Structure formats: C-alpha cells, structure tokens
Amino acid sequence: MNITLYEKMVDGELQKISDRPWDEQLISALNVANFLLVNGKEYEMIEGRLNLDLNVFEILLVTVHSEGGVNRP
C-alpha cells in the first residue's frame, strides 16, 4: 500500500513530505507509534485517512520541535 505523509503547517496549509510504498510490517507499526522520523525531522501523527479513490493511506503530521513541543496550528 502507498502511504502519503502530509505536514500541517502553522497557517493550516498541507505540505506533502513523502509518498512511498509501505509493507505490512510498517503499516502494523502505526498501531503503536505516535511519532515518525522523515529525512531527519521528527513529526507527531495526528490523524490518518484511507483514500480509496487513490488507493493510498494519508497521514497528517505536525512538526515536533527540538525542545519537545509540537507545532500545532
């Protein structure tokens, strides 16, 4: 299955940061993970949507700052 990751920016806009196939092990890890590292940047997963029209699972993320805070719009 393809997974598309979107970062929710402070102004509310969505920015696509990754679009790649995931195997069953990675998808099952979503059940226990709250955070993702992508290109060296940490994100918190805030919601997911199964898009059957495009056959893709979309995950909405917000940036986690180095101080431990989350960038919630």
C-alpha positions in Angstrom: 0.0 0.0 0.0 1.2 3.5 -0.7 1.4 5.9 2.2 1.4 9.7 1.7 2.6 11.9 4.6 1.4 15.5 4.9 2.7 18.1 7.3 0.1 20.5 8.6 1.8 23.9 8.6 1.2 26.7 11.2 -1.1 28.5 8.7 -3.2 25.4 8.2 -1.8 24.5 4.7 -0.9 20.9 4.0 2.6 20.1 2.5 3.3 16.7 1.1 6.5 15.4 2.5 6.6 11.8 1.4 4.8 9.4 -0.9 6.1 5.8 -0.8 5.0 2.2 -0.6 4.9 0.6 2.9 4.9 -3.1 3.6 2.6 -4.8 6.2 5.2 -4.6 9.0 5.4 -0.8 8.7 1.7 -0.4 8.4 1.1 -2.5 11.5 3.7 -0.4 13.4 1.3 2.5 13.1 -0.8 0.9 15.8 1.9 1.6 18.4 3.8 4.6 17.0 2.9 8.2 17.7 5.9 9.8 16.1 7.7 9.4 12.8 11.2 10.5 11.6 11.3 11.5 8.0 14.5 13.0 6.5 15.9 13.6 9.9 12.9 15.6 11.1 10.5 14.4 13.8 6.7 14.5 13.4 3.7 13.6 15.5 1.0 11.7 13.7 -2.4 13.4 14.4 -4.8 11.5 12.1 -5.0 9.2 9.2 -7.3 8.8 6.2 -7.8 5.8 3.9 -8.3 7.3 0.4 -9.9 4.5 -1.6 -10.2 6.7 -4.7 -6.4 6.9 -4.9 -5.6 3.6 -3.1 -3.5 5.4 -0.6 -3.3 5.8 3.2 -2.8 9.5 4.1 -1.3 10.5 7.4 -1.4 14.0 8.8 1.6 15.1 10.8 2.8 18.1 12.8 6.4 19.0 13.5 7.9 18.2 16.8 10.4 20.9 18.0 13.8 20.0 19.5 12.5 21.4 22.8 9.9 18.7 22.8 7.0 20.9 21.9 4.6 20.2 19.0 3.8 22.7 16.3 0.0 22.6 16.4 -1.8 25.1 14.3 
